[in-house]
Amino acid sequence: MTAVQNLDALVIGAGQAGLAAAWHLQRAGLNFLVLEASDAVGGAWNLYYDSLTLFSPRRFSELPGMAFPKAAGECPRKNEVSAYLAAYADRFGFPIRTRCNIVSVRHDGQLFTALNDGGNVFEAANVIVAAGGFATPNWPKIPGENTFKGTTLHAYAYRNPTGYEGKRIVVVGGGNSAVQIAAELADCADVTLATRQPIKYLPARVLGVDLHYWLWLTRFDRTRLFNGEGTPVLDNGTYKAIIAAGRPRHRAMFSRYTENGVAWPDGEENEIDAVIYATGYRPTASFLAELLGALDVDGRPRQHNGVADLVPGLFFVGIPNQRNLASATLRGVGPDAAYIVRAMKRR
């Protein structure tokens, strides 16, 4: 067992949020360490489906201090984001330990003590939780699922269409990822997109300029307009057109599973091979369970604007809508991290 002591801050997670926090901590001259459970920086970006493409242009997909590299395609793809995050960590030389999975965090009234699954101990005056925002899939409970003989999975486990050719598939969800996955699979499979509400679309460009520019110019992305439910699909018209053409089909959410498929609200039953839930994630940080007041009864962080409600010295970055609409995005975690580092320094 080893012990690391005298840290100003411990950052848990080396994804986009953890790296943004590291940048601001470094600029503030604080002594810190970033711990990452996996074997590489990048967090959830390394695990998303292969074809994932951002809906924000490169200039609006950057962490503080480093531009996103120019390349073909206005919006970066998943593998480009992973490479960018790795290059970002290398450029600034952040102190990062990979394969360091934190299992518990405690506080003795003065210092935080974090323990990893190898028995190593890390002590710090402050802790920034930059992990868990996209680690726990949101899995709706649908009657009859335990009797369904087909496959059910979350988008977290989906990679590409290989193995789905010719299958009958229902994709559940009305957001960007659901539409993107359903459209991709519709090229090789019989796909239905099931949603609880009508799909809402926002134009990708307004007056010939990318929508993200207008959101930034008007400061609209610094609001909490959307609560994570019913978030519109950003579209240049492509997705709306193919869904209108029935590739994929679009139906109201099915009411229950049957042994071999699903039953729709109108009573029709279809045989289905697989159901893919693209229904988002729930912020969780189970390693904080022993830290009294850190989590609510549902296991969600108790925080306001990234500052823990009841545990002084505990902070969060990377939670959707943490401070505004841009929170938990590549461009949003930088300002959020700056906010909590300033709050930390005031302590």
C-alpha positions in Angstrom: 0.0 0.0 0.0 1.2 3.5 -0.8 0.0 6.9 0.4 0.0 10.2 -1.4 -0.3 13.2 0.9 -0.2 17.0 1.0 -2.3 17.5 -2.1 -4.4 20.7 -2.5 -6.8 18.8 -4.7 -7.6 15.3 -5.9 -9.4 15.1 -9.2 -11.3 11.8 -9.8 -11.7 11.2 -13.5 -9.5 12.0 -16.5 -12.2 12.6 -19.1 -13.0 16.1 -20.5 -14.2 17.4 -17.1 -11.2 16.1 -15.2 -8.8 17.5 -17.8 -10.5 20.9 -17.7 -10.3 20.9 -13.9 -6.6 20.0 -14.2 -5.9 22.9 -16.5 -7.4 25.4 -14.1 -5.7 23.9 -11.1 -2.4 24.1 -12.9 -2.9 27.7 -13.8 -3.8 28.4 -10.1 -0.5 26.9 -9.0 -2.2 24.2 -6.9 -0.7 20.8 -6.1 -3.0 18.2 -7.5 -3.3 14.7 -8.9 -5.8 13.3 -11.4 -6.9 9.7 -10.9 -8.5 7.7 -13.8 -10.0 4.2 -13.4 -9.4 3.1 -17.0 -6.0 2.7 -18.7 -6.2 5.9 -20.7 -7.4 9.5 -20.4 -10.6 10.4 -22.3 -13.3 9.0 -20.0 -16.5 7.9 -21.7 -15.3 9.1 -25.1 -13.3 6.0 -25.5 -16.4 3.8 -25.0 -19.0 5.5 -27.3 -20.3 3.9 -30.5 -17.8 4.1 -33.4 -19.7 6.5 -35.7 -20.7 9.1 -33.0 -20.3 12.6 -34.5 -20.5 15.7 -32.4 -23.3 18.2 -33.2 -21.0 21.1 -32.4 -18.3 22.4 -34.7 -14.6 22.1 -33.8 -14.3 25.7 -32.6 -17.1 25.0 -30.1 -15.6 21.6 -29.0 -12.5 22.8 -27.3 -11.1 22.6 -23.8 -9.4 25.7 -22.3 -5.9 26.5 -23.7 -5.9 24.3 -26.8 -7.7 24.5 -30.1 -9.3 21.5 -31.7 -7.2 20.4 -34.7 -8.6 21.2 -38.2 -9.6 18.3 -40.4 -12.2 17.2 -42.9 -15.7 17.6 -41.6 -16.9 20.5 -39.6 -17.9 18.5 -36.6 -15.5 16.1 -34.9 -16.1 12.3 -34.7 -15.6 10.2 -31.6 -12.1 9.0 -32.4 -11.0 12.6 -33.0 -12.2 13.7 -29.6 -10.4 10.8 -27.9 -7.2 11.7 -29.7 -7.7 15.4 -28.8 -8.1 14.6 -25.1 -5.0 12.4 -25.1 -3.0 15.2 -26.8 -4.3 17.7 -24.4 -3.1 15.8 -21.4 0.3 15.3 -23.0 0.7 19.0 -23.9 0.1 20.3 -20.4 1.8 17.4 -18.6 -0.9 17.0 -16.0 0.0 14.5 -13.1 -2.3 11.6 -14.0 -2.5 8.1 -12.7 -4.4 5.6 -14.8 -5.8 2.2 -13.7 -6.6 3.8 -10.4 -10.2 3.1 -9.5 -11.4 5.0 -6.4 -13.8 2.9 -4.3 -14.3 5.2 -1.4 -13.8 8.8 -0.2 -13.9 9.9 3.4 -13.4 13.1 5.3 -12.1 13.4 8.9 -13.0 17.1 9.3 -9.8 18.4 7.8 -8.7 16.1 5.0 -10.3 13.9 2.4 -9.0 10.4 2.1 -9.6 8.4 -1.1 -8.9 4.7 -1.3 -8.5 2.8 -4.6 -9.1 -0.9 -5.3 -5.5 -1.6 -4.9 -5.4 -0.4 -1.3 -3.6 2.9 -2.1 -4.5 6.0 -0.1 -4.6 9.6 -1.4 -5.1 12.6 0.9 -6.1 16.0 -0.2 -7.7 19.2 1.2 -10.2 19.2 -1.6 -11.8 16.7 -4.0 -13.1 17.3 -7.5 -15.4 14.6 -8.8 -15.1 14.6 -12.6 -16.4 11.1 -13.2 -19.7 9.4 -13.1 -21.7 11.8 -15.2 -22.0 9.3 -18.1 -21.2 6.1 -16.3 -24.6 4.8 -15.3 -27.0 4.2 -18.2 -30.6 5.3 -17.6 -32.6 2.1 -18.2 -36.4 2.6 -18.3 -38.5 -0.1 -16.7 -40.9 -1.6 -19.3 -43.5 -4.3 -18.3 -42.6 -7.8 -19.6 -38.9 -7.2 -20.2 -37.9 -10.3 -18.1 -40.0 -12.5 -20.5 -38.5 -11.1 -23.7 -36.3 -13.6 -25.5 -34.5 -11.1 -27.7 -31.6 -8.8 -26.8 -31.8 -5.6 -24.8 -28.9 -3.2 -24.5 -28.1 0.4 -23.8 -26.4 2.6 -26.3 -23.4 2.5 -23.9 -22.8 -1.1 -25.2 -23.5 -0.4 -28.8 -20.5 0.0 -31.2 -21.5 -0.4 -34.8 -24.0 -2.2 -37.1 -21.9 -5.3 -37.4 -24.1 -8.3 -36.3 -27.3 -6.4 -36.7 -27.7 -6.9 -40.4 -31.2 -8.0 -41.4 -32.4 -7.8 -37.7 -35.6 -6.3 -36.5 -34.6 -3.5 -34.1 -36.3 -0.9 -31.9 -34.2 2.0 -30.8 -35.7 3.9 -27.8 -35.1 7.6 -27.3 -35.7 10.9 -29.0 -32.3 12.6 -28.6 -29.3 13.0 -30.9 -27.7 9.7 -30.1 -31.0 7.7 -30.5 -31.6 9.3 -33.9 -28.0 8.8 -35.0 -28.0 5.1 -34.1 -31.4 4.4 -35.6 -30.4 6.1 -38.8 -27.2 4.2 -39.0 -28.8 0.8 -38.4 -31.7 1.6 -40.9 -29.2 1.1 -43.7 -28.9 -2.6 -42.9 -31.8 -3.6 -40.7 -35.5 -3.1 -40.1 -35.5 -0.3 -37.5 -38.2 1.5 -35.6 -37.4 4.6 -33.5 -39.7 4.6 -30.4 -40.2 7.9 -28.5 -42.5 9.0 -25.6 -42.8 12.5 -27.1 -42.7 13.9 -30.6 -39.1 14.5 -31.8 -38.1 18.1 -31.5 -35.7 19.4 -34.1 -33.4 22.5 -34.1 -31.8 23.7 -37.3 -28.0 23.1 -37.4 -27.6 26.5 -39.2 -29.4 29.7 -38.9 -28.9 32.5 -41.5 -26.1 30.4 -42.9 -24.2 30.3 -39.6 -23.9 27.3 -37.2 -26.4 27.4 -34.4 -23.7 27.1 -31.8 -22.4 30.5 -32.8 -25.8 32.1 -32.1 -26.1 30.2 -28.8 -22.7 31.6 -27.8 -23.4 35.1 -29.1 -26.7 35.4 -27.3 -25.4 33.6 -24.1 -28.4 31.3 -24.5 -26.1 28.3 -23.8 -25.4 29.8 -20.4 -29.0 29.2 -19.3 -30.7 26.1 -18.0 -33.5 26.1 -20.6 -33.5 22.3 -21.0 -33.6 20.0 -18.1 -32.3 17.0 -20.0 -35.7 15.7 -21.1 -37.0 16.5 -24.5 -33.7 18.0 -25.7 -34.0 18.8 -29.4 -32.2 17.0 -32.1 -29.8 19.3 -33.9 -30.3 18.6 -37.6 -29.5 20.1 -41.0 -32.6 18.4 -42.4 -31.1 15.0 -43.0 -32.6 13.2 -40.0 -36.0 14.8 -40.3 -36.2 13.7 -43.9 -35.2 10.1 -43.5 -37.5 9.6 -40.5 -40.3 11.2 -42.5 -39.5 8.7 -45.2 -39.7 5.8 -42.7 -36.1 4.9 -42.6 -36.2 4.4 -39.7 -39.9 4.3 -38.9 -41.0 6.4 -36.0 -43.7 5.3 -33.5 -44.9 6.2 -30.0 -43.2 4.2 -27.3 -44.3 0.6 -27.0 -46.3 -0.3 -24.0 -44.9 -3.6 -23.0 -42.7 -6.5 -24.1 -44.0 -9.8 -25.3 -42.1 -13.1 -25.4 -40.8 -12.5 -28.9 -41.2 -8.7 -29.3 -43.1 -5.7 -28.3 -46.7 -4.5 -28.1 -47.6 -1.0 -29.2 -50.2 1.3 -27.7 -52.7 0.5 -30.4 -52.5 -3.2 -29.6 -50.3 -4.2 -32.5 -47.6 -6.7 -31.7 -44.3 -7.1 -33.6 -41.6 -9.6 -33.4 -38.3 -7.9 -32.5 -34.7 -9.2 -32.3 -33.2 -6.4 -30.3 -34.1 -3.2 -28.3 -31.5 -0.5 -27.9 -32.0 2.1 -25.3 -30.5 5.5 -26.2 -32.0 7.0 -23.1 -29.2 8.9 -21.5 -27.3 8.5 -18.3 -27.7 9.2 -14.6 -24.9 11.1 -12.7 -23.7 8.7 -10.0 -20.6 8.6 -7.7 -21.0 5.5 -5.6 -17.5 6.0 -4.1 -19.0 8.9 -2.2 -21.5 6.7 -0.4 -19.5 6.9 2.9 -19.3 10.7 2.7 -22.3 11.9 4.8 -24.3 14.4 2.8 -22.5 14.0 -0.5 -25.4 12.1 -2.2 -29.1 12.3 -2.1 -31.4 9.3 -1.5 -31.2 8.4 -5.2 -27.4 8.4 -5.2 -27.1 11.7 -7.1 -24.6 14.3 -6.1 -26.0 17.0 -3.8 -24.6 20.1 -5.3 -25.3 23.6 -6.7 -23.3 24.9 -9.6 -20.7 22.2 -8.9 -20.2 23.0 -5.2 -21.3 20.3 -2.7 -24.3 21.4 -0.6 -23.2 19.9 2.7 -19.5 18.8 2.3 -17.0 21.8 2.3 -14.1 21.1 -0.1 -16.1 18.7 -2.3 -16.7 19.8 -5.9 -18.1 18.4 -9.1 -17.5 19.0 -12.9 -19.2 17.3 -15.8 -22.8 17.0 -14.6 -25.4 17.8 -17.3 -27.0 21.2 -16.6 -24.6 21.7 -13.7 -24.5 25.5 -14.3 -26.1 25.9 -17.7 -27.0 24.3 -21.0 -23.4 23.9 -22.1 -22.3 22.1 -18.9 -21.0 18.5 -19.5 -20.0 19.5 -23.1 -16.5 19.9 -24.3 -16.8 23.7 -24.4 -18.8 23.9 -21.2 -16.6 22.0 -18.7 -13.9 24.6 -19.0 -16.0 27.5 -17.5 -17.5 25.1 -15.0 -14.1 24.0 -13.8 -13.0 27.7 -13.6 -15.9 28.4 -11.4 -15.2 25.6 -8.9 -11.5 26.3 -8.8 -12.3 29.9 -7.9 -14.6 28.6 -5.2 -11.9 26.2 -3.9 -9.4 29.0 -3.7 -11.8 31.1 -1.6 -11.7 28.4 1.0 
